Structure formats: C-alpha cells, structure tokens
Amino acid sequence: MSVTAPRGFVASGLACGIKATGAPDLALVASAAGAVPAAGVFTANLAAAAPVQVSRAHLAASAGRAAAVVLSSGNANAATGAPGVAGAERMCALVGEGLGVGADEVLVCQTGLIGIPFPLPPVEAGIPLLVQARLADREAARRAATAIMTTDTMCKEVVVEAAGFTVGAMAKGAAMLAPNMATMLAVLTTDARCDPALLSGALRAAVEGTFNRMTVDGCTSTNDTVVVLANGESATAVGREALTDALGRACGDLAGMMAADAEGATKVAHVVVTGAVSDDEAHRAARKVADSALVKCSLNGEDPYWGRVVSELGSAGVAFDLDRVELSYGGVAVCRAGVAVEHDDKAVRDHMQGRAIELTCDLGLGAGTGAVLFTDLGYGYIDENRTTS
C-alpha cells in the first residue's frame, strides 16, 4: 500500500494532460487530518526548479508542517522563471482550497523536461478531480506512484513495519542520479508521533545513508526532493534512532529499486572501500570509483579491469599508497599490494556475468569504511539520453 499503509493517509493519481501520451501525470499524497509535522531534503543544485523553491519556502513559513504533497510528471518546471514559480504556487493553492488548508501547508514536487514552460491549464483542471479522488486504499497509492513516473519502467513503493508505527513510501528515479542529495522524487508517510525538528533530523540522516550513497550517471537533478509527513495516528512517540532506522530502511529499499531500474543499466554494483584513514575519505574514494565512466564501461563489458579502479582510487584526493591496496571482485582478490595476484579466473568471470557486482577496495591505511551503490554505463543509457529526454 506504500504511502497509504500508515494510518490516516490518502492518495490519488490521474492523467491531466501534461504528458502528450495521456499517461498519468498528476498525484496527491495527503494527511486526512490536515497539517502534520513535515520535513524535506532538497537538491544541492543551484539551478533549483520552481517546485523546490516553493516547497522550501512553505516548510519555512509553516514551521515544518504540511497537509499534503502534490506531484506532477512530464515537465520539470525548471528554468521557467517567475511564471514557473507562480505555477507551482498555484498548484499548492488549488490543493489547499480543496482540502481546506492554507497554500503554505501544501508541498509540491515536479519532474520531467527542463527549460520548457509549464502547462498550467490542464493542471488547474485536474487538481480538483485529483483532490476529489483521494482514497486510503492500495489502489490509490499505486495510482499516485504511477503518476510520478517518467523514464521509470516500474513503480517504486515500499512499506516498513517498525515497533508500533509504520512507514510508507513511493519514489521515482531512473537517471540524473548522483550522490549528495536525494537524487529523485520521493514521498514518505508515517503514523509515528514526533515533532518537526526530530522528523527533519531523522530524514536527513536517513537520506545521508541511502540516497546519498547511490549514483547512476553522476548528474544531480534540478528537482531532487524527499518529503516526509508524520501524522501521529499510531500514538507511538518515537525517538530519533528508531525513526531514522525506519525511514532509512524505506529509503534504502527505494534506492535499490532506482539502481535496478536505471536507464540502460545491465549491472547493479556495490563498491565498498575499507582501510581508509577516515570514513569520509572512504566514502570519497568509493564515490570516485562509482562515478568513473571507465569503471562503468568495464562493468558493462563484464571485464574485471582492476587497473581502472586503482587509477580512480589514486586520484580521489584521499590518502593512498599503491603498495598497500587490495582489490576483490565478488570476494576474489585480483590485486594485492598494488599488483596482480593469481586468482580463480572462472569465479571472477562468473561473478562479472551476474546482475549484482560486489567490488571491495582495501586501502590498508586505517579503519575508515564507505560504500556507494552504482550501475554500469550501457548502450541503453546513451540511446535514452542522446536527445532531449
């Protein structure tokens, strides 16, 4: 049931005409009880889209409370100037009118093509129907999750049952995915009881350990947003650790789904760096490997070319000593002390031919560890992105 699994949440999704194909393109997730504690994490891109600007402002104006999130797909409403901001504000106002709440108690997310004027008339016509269609069942949640898809090939939904409360979530994302922010659109709901400050801190920690540890193409979108609403309907007062864990589990599952659905990807890889002088340096080194086009191409070709990995580690800007490095594919060491070692070629080949790749890099310098989830670079990615998409 994803976003409608926690008690007291409703959702809806429909086609209003943003997408020329007639596919669903407008969604709503709302608290049935009105404004509740809310939090968001937004893109670090300075070319932030209109919906990001509006949602940030609304969370600040409402002191971290929101009643609903309205989402659209097919047009990013990014690089659209004042009319774009006005359009995003209008979406919030219309939802607010329908729900009987203030416009600044509504958040907005949008995704699609950048730099194209946002078509407001079909959205203005669709929002009243969207609000009217809201329900608390599984089908309504699925319609909402479907309506936010762009190049996604599947809905991304998850439910996490925690001790005394539930987290539901939906997301979209298949490209323009890079670490250091949410890297897609996601809405989480929970019936846990908490205040906005605790919720914000838990969400940021959850994002840092999941979405910020994933990359597909090294590109950070203008629209990246993760939003959570907490209505307290379970009557379970949660602490920071329990809430962070539950949100993190939901975000982690969604991140895995996005990597698995990445445009043109044939491999989902997990690079783990150990033996760094600090966790921060381990993460930086892992990210350098994960963002390498050469490493990605090697994965696509099922070639365990560890020399490319060593090269990226050595240029990651972290403490590095080639004579201490060890690299393994699928647990089989192919390099020790910075040089090739005899190994089971068949075991490595078999591992590289699988869908999931495990790459471990031990720098041999300290106790720091870090990991990043990433994908290969395949022909399908280029086919999808060689024109406006």
VENSUL-V891550 format. One record per residue. N is the residue number from 1. RES is the residue in three letters. PHI is phi in whole degrees, 0 to 359 (999 if undefined). NEAR is the number of other C-alpha atoms within 10 Angstrom. D_FIRST is the distance of its C-alpha to the first C-alpha in Angstrom with 1 decimal. Layout:
# VENSUL-V891550
n=N res=RES phi=PHI near=NEAR d_first=D_FIRST
n=N res=RES phi=PHI near=NEAR d_first=D_FIRST
This chain:
# VENSUL-V891550
n=1 res=MET phi=999 near=18 d_first=0.0
n=2 res=SER phi=44 near=29 d_first=3.8
n=3 res=VAL phi=293 near=32 d_first=6.3
n=4 res=THR phi=262 near=29 d_first=5.5
n=5 res=ALA phi=293 near=24 d_first=5.0
n=6 res=PRO phi=294 near=28 d_first=8.7
n=7 res=ARG phi=298 near=22 d_first=11.0
n=8 res=GLY phi=86 near=20 d_first=12.7
n=9 res=PHE phi=240 near=29 d_first=10.7
n=10 res=VAL phi=233 near=25 d_first=10.5
n=11 res=ALA phi=207 near=31 d_first=10.2
n=12 res=SER phi=199 near=29 d_first=12.2
n=13 res=GLY phi=202 near=31 d_first=13.8
n=14 res=LEU phi=200 near=24 d_first=17.2
n=15 res=ALA phi=259 near=21 d_first=20.4
n=16 res=CYS phi=246 near=23 d_first=23.3
n=17 res=GLY phi=115 near=20 d_first=25.8
n=18 res=ILE phi=294 near=22 d_first=25.8
n=19 res=LYS phi=275 near=18 d_first=25.4
n=20 res=ALA phi=296 near=8 d_first=28.4
n=21 res=THR phi=286 near=9 d_first=26.4
n=22 res=GLY phi=84 near=11 d_first=24.5
n=23 res=ALA phi=288 near=18 d_first=21.1
n=24 res=PRO phi=305 near=24 d_first=18.3
n=25 res=ASP phi=212 near=29 d_first=19.4
n=26 res=LEU phi=219 near=30 d_first=18.3
n=27 res=ALA phi=221 near=30 d_first=15.0
n=28 res=LEU phi=219 near=28 d_first=14.4
n=29 res=VAL phi=232 near=31 d_first=12.4
n=30 res=ALA phi=217 near=29 d_first=14.2
n=31 res=SER phi=275 near=25 d_first=15.0
n=32 res=ALA phi=293 near=19 d_first=15.9
n=33 res=ALA phi=262 near=12 d_first=18.9
n=34 res=GLY phi=93 near=19 d_first=20.5
n=35 res=ALA phi=295 near=21 d_first=21.6
n=36 res=VAL phi=224 near=22 d_first=20.4
n=37 res=PRO phi=306 near=24 d_first=21.3
n=38 res=ALA phi=216 near=30 d_first=20.3
n=39 res=ALA phi=208 near=28 d_first=21.5
n=40 res=GLY phi=214 near=24 d_first=21.8
n=41 res=VAL phi=235 near=19 d_first=23.4
n=42 res=PHE phi=236 near=21 d_first=25.1
n=43 res=THR phi=304 near=21 d_first=27.2
n=44 res=ALA phi=271 near=16 d_first=30.6
n=45 res=ASN phi=293 near=15 d_first=32.0
n=46 res=LEU phi=288 near=7 d_first=34.8
n=47 res=ALA phi=267 near=13 d_first=34.1
n=48 res=ALA phi=301 near=18 d_first=30.9
n=49 res=ALA phi=289 near=28 d_first=29.4
n=50 res=ALA phi=306 near=27 d_first=29.6
n=51 res=PRO phi=297 near=31 d_first=25.9
n=52 res=VAL phi=294 near=27 d_first=26.5
n=53 res=GLN phi=301 near=16 d_first=29.7
n=54 res=VAL phi=291 near=22 d_first=28.2
n=55 res=SER phi=295 near=27 d_first=25.2
n=56 res=ARG phi=302 near=18 d_first=27.6
n=57 res=ALA phi=295 near=14 d_first=30.0
n=58 res=HIS phi=292 near=23 d_first=27.5
n=59 res=LEU phi=296 near=21 d_first=26.3
n=60 res=ALA phi=292 near=13 d_first=30.0
n=61 res=ALA phi=291 near=12 d_first=31.0
n=62 res=SER phi=266 near=17 d_first=28.3
n=63 res=ALA phi=58 near=15 d_first=29.0
n=64 res=GLY phi=79 near=22 d_first=25.5
n=65 res=ARG phi=225 near=24 d_first=23.5
n=66 res=ALA phi=206 near=29 d_first=21.2
n=67 res=ALA phi=258 near=29 d_first=19.3
n=68 res=ALA phi=199 near=30 d_first=17.4
n=69 res=VAL phi=232 near=23 d_first=17.1
n=70 res=VAL phi=253 near=27 d_first=18.2
n=71 res=LEU phi=228 near=27 d_first=18.0
n=72 res=SER phi=224 near=29 d_first=20.1
n=73 res=SER phi=226 near=25 d_first=20.9
n=74 res=GLY phi=108 near=27 d_first=24.2
n=75 res=ASN phi=207 near=20 d_first=26.5
n=76 res=ALA phi=287 near=25 d_first=26.5
n=77 res=ASN phi=52 near=32 d_first=28.8
n=78 res=ALA phi=240 near=26 d_first=30.7
n=79 res=ALA phi=57 near=19 d_first=34.5
n=80 res=THR phi=241 near=18 d_first=34.6
n=81 res=GLY phi=66 near=13 d_first=36.8
n=82 res=ALA phi=300 near=9 d_first=37.0
n=83 res=PRO phi=300 near=15 d_first=35.6
n=84 res=GLY phi=293 near=23 d_first=32.4
n=85 res=VAL phi=297 near=21 d_first=32.0
n=86 res=ALA phi=298 near=16 d_first=32.9
n=87 res=GLY phi=295 near=23 d_first=30.2
n=88 res=ALA phi=295 near=26 d_first=27.5
n=89 res=GLU phi=296 near=22 d_first=28.9
n=90 res=ARG phi=296 near=16 d_first=29.0
n=91 res=MET phi=301 near=23 d_first=25.3
n=92 res=CYS phi=295 near=29 d_first=24.7
n=93 res=ALA phi=296 near=18 d_first=27.4
n=94 res=LEU phi=295 near=23 d_first=26.0
n=95 res=VAL phi=295 near=28 d_first=22.5
n=96 res=GLY phi=301 near=21 d_first=24.4
n=97 res=GLU phi=299 near=13 d_first=26.5
n=98 res=GLY phi=291 near=15 d_first=23.7
n=99 res=LEU phi=265 near=21 d_first=22.0
n=100 res=GLY phi=76 near=11 d_first=25.4
n=101 res=VAL phi=232 near=19 d_first=25.2
n=102 res=GLY phi=288 near=19 d_first=27.5
n=103 res=ALA phi=299 near=22 d_first=27.1
n=104 res=ASP phi=281 near=21 d_first=27.3
n=105 res=GLU phi=258 near=26 d_first=24.2
n=106 res=VAL phi=238 near=28 d_first=22.1
n=107 res=LEU phi=256 near=31 d_first=21.4
n=108 res=VAL phi=225 near=25 d_first=21.5
n=109 res=CYS phi=230 near=28 d_first=20.5
n=110 res=GLN phi=219 near=27 d_first=22.1
n=111 res=THR phi=209 near=28 d_first=22.6
n=112 res=GLY phi=147 near=21 d_first=25.1
n=113 res=LEU phi=283 near=17 d_first=28.8
n=114 res=ILE phi=265 near=20 d_first=31.1
n=115 res=GLY phi=84 near=15 d_first=34.2
n=116 res=ILE phi=251 near=14 d_first=33.6
n=117 res=PRO phi=310 near=17 d_first=33.9
n=118 res=PHE phi=282 near=22 d_first=30.6
n=119 res=PRO phi=279 near=16 d_first=30.5
n=120 res=LEU phi=288 near=18 d_first=29.9
n=121 res=PRO phi=308 near=12 d_first=30.9
n=122 res=PRO phi=295 near=12 d_first=27.9
n=123 res=VAL phi=289 near=22 d_first=25.5
n=124 res=GLU phi=299 near=16 d_first=27.5
n=125 res=ALA phi=285 near=13 d_first=27.2
n=126 res=GLY phi=278 near=20 d_first=23.5
n=127 res=ILE phi=298 near=23 d_first=22.3
n=128 res=PRO phi=302 near=15 d_first=23.4
n=129 res=LEU phi=292 near=15 d_first=21.4
n=130 res=LEU phi=298 near=23 d_first=18.3
n=131 res=VAL phi=296 near=24 d_first=18.7
n=132 res=GLN phi=295 near=11 d_first=19.4
n=133 res=ALA phi=276 near=15 d_first=16.4
n=134 res=ARG phi=296 near=21 d_first=13.8
n=135 res=LEU phi=218 near=18 d_first=11.4
n=136 res=ALA phi=253 near=22 d_first=8.9
n=137 res=ASP phi=258 near=17 d_first=6.9
n=138 res=ARG phi=296 near=15 d_first=4.3
n=139 res=GLU phi=296 near=16 d_first=7.5
n=140 res=ALA phi=296 near=25 d_first=8.4
n=141 res=ALA phi=296 near=29 d_first=6.0
n=142 res=ARG phi=293 near=21 d_first=7.3
n=143 res=ARG phi=297 near=21 d_first=10.6
n=144 res=ALA phi=295 near=31 d_first=10.8
n=145 res=ALA phi=294 near=32 d_first=10.3
n=146 res=THR phi=290 near=28 d_first=12.8
n=147 res=ALA phi=289 near=24 d_first=15.2
n=148 res=ILE phi=261 near=32 d_first=15.9
n=149 res=MET phi=286 near=26 d_first=17.1
n=150 res=THR phi=240 near=23 d_first=20.8
n=151 res=THR phi=272 near=17 d_first=22.3
n=152 res=ASP phi=300 near=18 d_first=19.0
n=153 res=THR phi=257 near=15 d_first=18.8
n=154 res=MET phi=208 near=16 d_first=15.1
n=155 res=CYS phi=292 near=21 d_first=11.8
n=156 res=LYS phi=240 near=25 d_first=11.2
n=157 res=GLU phi=224 near=24 d_first=7.8
n=158 res=VAL phi=205 near=22 d_first=7.7
n=159 res=VAL phi=230 near=23 d_first=7.1
n=160 res=VAL phi=240 near=21 d_first=10.6
n=161 res=GLU phi=265 near=15 d_first=12.0
n=162 res=ALA phi=251 near=15 d_first=15.4
n=163 res=ALA phi=285 near=12 d_first=18.4
n=164 res=GLY phi=90 near=12 d_first=17.6
n=165 res=PHE phi=206 near=22 d_first=14.7
n=166 res=THR phi=232 near=24 d_first=11.2
n=167 res=VAL phi=240 near=28 d_first=10.5
n=168 res=GLY phi=241 near=28 d_first=7.5
n=169 res=ALA phi=203 near=29 d_first=8.9
n=170 res=MET phi=222 near=28 d_first=9.6
n=171 res=ALA phi=205 near=27 d_first=13.2
n=172 res=LYS phi=226 near=30 d_first=16.0
n=173 res=GLY phi=160 near=29 d_first=19.2
n=174 res=ALA phi=217 near=25 d_first=21.6
n=175 res=ALA phi=200 near=27 d_first=25.0
n=176 res=MET phi=48 near=18 d_first=27.0
n=177 res=LEU phi=248 near=27 d_first=25.5
n=178 res=ALA phi=214 near=24 d_first=27.9
n=179 res=PRO phi=296 near=24 d_first=28.0
n=180 res=ASN phi=77 near=18 d_first=28.9
n=181 res=MET phi=166 near=25 d_first=25.9
n=182 res=ALA phi=292 near=31 d_first=22.3
n=183 res=THR phi=65 near=35 d_first=23.2
n=184 res=MET phi=174 near=26 d_first=20.4
n=185 res=LEU phi=255 near=22 d_first=18.0
n=186 res=ALA phi=211 near=26 d_first=15.0
n=187 res=VAL phi=235 near=24 d_first=13.2
n=188 res=LEU phi=245 near=29 d_first=12.0
n=189 res=THR phi=232 near=29 d_first=11.2
n=190 res=THR phi=209 near=32 d_first=12.5
n=191 res=ASP phi=264 near=25 d_first=13.9
n=192 res=ALA phi=291 near=27 d_first=16.9
n=193 res=ARG phi=257 near=21 d_first=20.2
n=194 res=CYS phi=199 near=22 d_first=22.4
n=195 res=ASP phi=264 near=19 d_first=24.7
n=196 res=PRO phi=302 near=19 d_first=24.5
n=197 res=ALA phi=295 near=15 d_first=27.0
n=198 res=LEU phi=296 near=18 d_first=25.2
n=199 res=LEU phi=297 near=27 d_first=21.9
n=200 res=SER phi=297 near=21 d_first=23.8
n=201 res=GLY phi=296 near=15 d_first=25.6
n=202 res=ALA phi=293 near=23 d_first=22.6
n=203 res=LEU phi=295 near=27 d_first=20.8
n=204 res=ARG phi=298 near=20 d_first=24.0
n=205 res=ALA phi=293 near=19 d_first=24.5
n=206 res=ALA phi=295 near=22 d_first=21.1
n=207 res=VAL phi=295 near=24 d_first=21.8
n=208 res=GLU phi=300 near=18 d_first=25.3
n=209 res=GLY phi=272 near=17 d_first=24.4
n=210 res=THR phi=230 near=25 d_first=21.8
n=211 res=PHE phi=298 near=28 d_first=21.8
n=212 res=ASN phi=280 near=22 d_first=25.5
n=213 res=ARG phi=243 near=26 d_first=26.2
n=214 res=MET phi=221 near=32 d_first=25.1
n=215 res=THR phi=209 near=27 d_first=27.2
n=216 res=VAL phi=247 near=28 d_first=27.3
n=217 res=ASP phi=229 near=24 d_first=30.3
n=218 res=GLY phi=76 near=21 d_first=31.5
n=219 res=CYS phi=254 near=15 d_first=30.8
n=220 res=THR phi=261 near=21 d_first=29.2
n=221 res=SER phi=290 near=26 d_first=27.6
n=222 res=THR phi=281 near=27 d_first=28.8
n=223 res=ASN phi=242 near=29 d_first=25.3
n=224 res=ASP phi=308 near=27 d_first=23.4
n=225 res=THR phi=209 near=26 d_first=21.2
n=226 res=VAL phi=235 near=26 d_first=18.6
n=227 res=VAL phi=234 near=23 d_first=17.6
n=228 res=VAL phi=228 near=24 d_first=16.0
n=229 res=LEU phi=241 near=31 d_first=15.9
n=230 res=ALA phi=231 near=29 d_first=16.5
n=231 res=ASN phi=263 near=27 d_first=16.8
n=232 res=GLY phi=72 near=21 d_first=18.3
n=233 res=GLU phi=296 near=17 d_first=16.7
n=234 res=SER phi=284 near=17 d_first=16.7
n=235 res=ALA phi=66 near=13 d_first=20.4
n=236 res=THR phi=267 near=15 d_first=20.4
n=237 res=ALA phi=282 near=14 d_first=22.8
n=238 res=VAL phi=251 near=19 d_first=22.2
n=239 res=GLY phi=268 near=14 d_first=24.8
n=240 res=ARG phi=300 near=16 d_first=24.9
n=241 res=GLU phi=295 near=11 d_first=24.6
n=242 res=ALA phi=295 near=13 d_first=21.6
n=243 res=LEU phi=290 near=28 d_first=19.6
n=244 res=THR phi=299 near=23 d_first=20.9
n=245 res=ASP phi=298 near=16 d_first=20.0
n=246 res=ALA phi=293 near=24 d_first=16.3
n=247 res=LEU phi=296 near=28 d_first=16.1
n=248 res=GLY phi=295 near=23 d_first=18.2
n=249 res=ARG phi=296 near=21 d_first=16.1
n=250 res=ALA phi=295 near=25 d_first=13.2
n=251 res=CYS phi=295 near=30 d_first=15.8
n=252 res=GLY phi=297 near=20 d_first=17.6
n=253 res=ASP phi=296 near=18 d_first=14.8
n=254 res=LEU phi=295 near=23 d_first=14.4
n=255 res=ALA phi=299 near=29 d_first=18.2
n=256 res=GLY phi=296 near=18 d_first=18.5
n=257 res=MET phi=295 near=20 d_first=16.3
n=258 res=MET phi=293 near=29 d_first=18.5
n=259 res=ALA phi=297 near=24 d_first=21.7
n=260 res=ALA phi=293 near=20 d_first=20.8
n=261 res=ASP phi=257 near=23 d_first=20.3
n=262 res=ALA phi=300 near=29 d_first=23.3
n=263 res=GLU phi=303 near=28 d_first=25.7
n=264 res=GLY phi=74 near=19 d_first=28.3
n=265 res=ALA phi=285 near=23 d_first=27.5
n=266 res=THR phi=245 near=23 d_first=28.7
n=267 res=LYS phi=227 near=24 d_first=28.5
n=268 res=VAL phi=245 near=21 d_first=26.2
n=269 res=ALA phi=244 near=22 d_first=28.6
n=270 res=HIS phi=234 near=20 d_first=28.7
n=271 res=VAL phi=259 near=22 d_first=32.0
n=272 res=VAL phi=244 near=23 d_first=33.0
n=273 res=VAL phi=250 near=28 d_first=36.2
n=274 res=THR phi=239 near=27 d_first=38.0
n=275 res=GLY phi=71 near=21 d_first=41.5
n=276 res=ALA phi=279 near=25 d_first=41.4
n=277 res=VAL phi=286 near=18 d_first=43.4
n=278 res=SER phi=203 near=18 d_first=40.2
n=279 res=ASP phi=297 near=18 d_first=36.4
n=280 res=ASP phi=298 near=14 d_first=36.7
n=281 res=GLU phi=292 near=21 d_first=39.1
n=282 res=ALA phi=297 near=30 d_first=37.1
n=283 res=HIS phi=294 near=23 d_first=34.1
n=284 res=ARG phi=298 near=21 d_first=36.4
n=285 res=ALA phi=293 near=32 d_first=37.9
n=286 res=ALA phi=297 near=29 d_first=34.6
n=287 res=ARG phi=295 near=29 d_first=33.5
n=288 res=LYS phi=298 near=21 d_first=36.9
n=289 res=VAL phi=293 near=28 d_first=36.4
n=290 res=ALA phi=294 near=32 d_first=32.9
n=291 res=ASP phi=272 near=23 d_first=34.0
n=292 res=SER phi=286 near=18 d_first=37.1
n=293 res=ALA phi=297 near=15 d_first=37.4
n=294 res=LEU phi=292 near=17 d_first=39.9
n=295 res=VAL phi=296 near=25 d_first=37.7
n=296 res=LYS phi=300 near=24 d_first=34.9
n=297 res=CYS phi=294 near=17 d_first=37.3
n=298 res=SER phi=299 near=19 d_first=38.6
n=299 res=LEU phi=298 near=25 d_first=35.1
n=300 res=ASN phi=298 near=19 d_first=34.8
n=301 res=GLY phi=275 near=16 d_first=38.2
n=302 res=GLU phi=57 near=20 d_first=37.4
n=303 res=ASP phi=248 near=14 d_first=40.4
n=304 res=PRO phi=283 near=20 d_first=40.6
n=305 res=TYR phi=279 near=15 d_first=42.9
n=306 res=TRP phi=290 near=20 d_first=42.8
n=307 res=GLY phi=300 near=15 d_first=45.6
n=308 res=ARG phi=295 near=17 d_first=43.2
n=309 res=VAL phi=294 near=22 d_first=41.0
n=310 res=VAL phi=301 near=21 d_first=44.1
n=311 res=SER phi=300 near=14 d_first=45.2
n=312 res=GLU phi=292 near=21 d_first=42.0
n=313 res=LEU phi=299 near=26 d_first=42.1
n=314 res=GLY phi=289 near=16 d_first=45.7
n=315 res=SER phi=249 near=13 d_first=45.0
n=316 res=ALA phi=278 near=17 d_first=42.0
n=317 res=GLY phi=77 near=12 d_first=44.2
n=318 res=VAL phi=237 near=17 d_first=43.8
n=319 res=ALA phi=301 near=17 d_first=46.3
n=320 res=PHE phi=207 near=19 d_first=47.1
n=321 res=ASP phi=223 near=14 d_first=49.8
n=322 res=LEU phi=306 near=16 d_first=49.7
n=323 res=ASP phi=291 near=12 d_first=51.8
n=324 res=ARG phi=251 near=15 d_first=49.0
n=325 res=VAL phi=281 near=21 d_first=46.0
n=326 res=GLU phi=230 near=23 d_first=44.3
n=327 res=LEU phi=235 near=25 d_first=41.6
n=328 res=SER phi=223 near=20 d_first=39.6
n=329 res=TYR phi=248 near=21 d_first=37.3
n=330 res=GLY phi=59 near=17 d_first=35.1
n=331 res=GLY phi=84 near=13 d_first=37.2
n=332 res=VAL phi=257 near=17 d_first=40.5
n=333 res=ALA phi=290 near=19 d_first=42.9
n=334 res=VAL phi=247 near=21 d_first=44.6
n=335 res=CYS phi=214 near=20 d_first=46.3
n=336 res=ARG phi=223 near=17 d_first=48.0
n=337 res=ALA phi=54 near=16 d_first=50.3
n=338 res=GLY phi=79 near=17 d_first=49.6
n=339 res=VAL phi=227 near=16 d_first=51.0
n=340 res=ALA phi=296 near=14 d_first=49.8
n=341 res=VAL phi=232 near=12 d_first=50.0
n=342 res=GLU phi=297 near=9 d_first=50.2
n=343 res=HIS phi=203 near=13 d_first=46.9
n=344 res=ASP phi=280 near=11 d_first=45.3
n=345 res=ASP phi=301 near=12 d_first=44.9
n=346 res=LYS phi=296 near=9 d_first=43.1
n=347 res=ALA phi=298 near=13 d_first=40.4
n=348 res=VAL phi=292 near=20 d_first=39.8
n=349 res=ARG phi=299 near=15 d_first=39.8
n=350 res=ASP phi=300 near=11 d_first=37.3
n=351 res=HIS phi=294 near=19 d_first=35.0
n=352 res=MET phi=293 near=22 d_first=35.4
n=353 res=GLN phi=280 near=16 d_first=34.6
n=354 res=GLY phi=279 near=12 d_first=31.2
n=355 res=ARG phi=283 near=14 d_first=27.9
n=356 res=ALA phi=257 near=15 d_first=27.6
n=357 res=ILE phi=246 near=22 d_first=30.6
n=358 res=GLU phi=247 near=17 d_first=31.7
n=359 res=LEU phi=239 near=22 d_first=34.5
n=360 res=THR phi=244 near=21 d_first=36.2
n=361 res=CYS phi=235 near=29 d_first=38.9
n=362 res=ASP phi=258 near=22 d_first=41.1
n=363 res=LEU phi=278 near=29 d_first=43.4
n=364 res=GLY phi=67 near=20 d_first=45.5
n=365 res=LEU phi=242 near=16 d_first=46.2
n=366 res=GLY phi=186 near=15 d_first=44.2
n=367 res=ALA phi=252 near=14 d_first=41.1
n=368 res=GLY phi=288 near=19 d_first=38.7
n=369 res=THR phi=228 near=22 d_first=35.4
n=370 res=GLY phi=197 near=22 d_first=32.8
n=371 res=ALA phi=210 near=25 d_first=30.3
n=372 res=VAL phi=221 near=27 d_first=28.7
n=373 res=LEU phi=268 near=25 d_first=26.2
n=374 res=PHE phi=210 near=33 d_first=27.5
n=375 res=THR phi=227 near=31 d_first=28.2
n=376 res=ASP phi=280 near=31 d_first=31.2
n=377 res=LEU phi=247 near=26 d_first=32.8
n=378 res=GLY phi=245 near=18 d_first=33.0
n=379 res=TYR phi=300 near=14 d_first=34.5
n=380 res=GLY phi=298 near=13 d_first=31.2
n=381 res=TYR phi=295 near=18 d_first=30.8
n=382 res=ILE phi=294 near=12 d_first=34.2
n=383 res=ASP phi=301 near=11 d_first=33.8
n=384 res=GLU phi=288 near=14 d_first=30.7
n=385 res=ASN phi=247 near=12 d_first=32.4
n=386 res=ARG phi=285 near=8 d_first=36.1
n=387 res=THR phi=230 near=7 d_first=35.7
n=388 res=THR phi=303 near=7 d_first=33.7
n=389 res=SER phi=207 near=11 d_first=30.0
